[in-house]
């Protein structure tokens, strides 16, 4: 199955959350964490390796945090759109 590209739904106007949510649903479940074993890695619960040999530690921290940040941002956008 081909997932939507990151730019899908990027037309002018309201951000389409559907392709973002679909990519999130297919990603390895979180939380993710960064680890260092001679190189930067991103690991998920259960010992699943999400990414290895990420060059910069700051990028590793960003990618690992994104697994929790993106659902939180989606929830906030939906809350704001609902007027709450």
HELIX and SHEET records of a PDB file:
HELIX    1   1 UNK A   17  UNK A   26  1                                  10    
HELIX    2   2 UNK A   45  UNK A   47  5                                   3    
HELIX    3   3 UNK A   57  UNK A   82  1                                  26    
SHEET    1   A 3 UNK A  32  UNK A  36  0                                        
SHEET    2   A 3 UNK A  40  UNK A  44 -1                                        
SHEET    3   A 3 UNK A  49  UNK A  54 -1                                        
END                                                                             
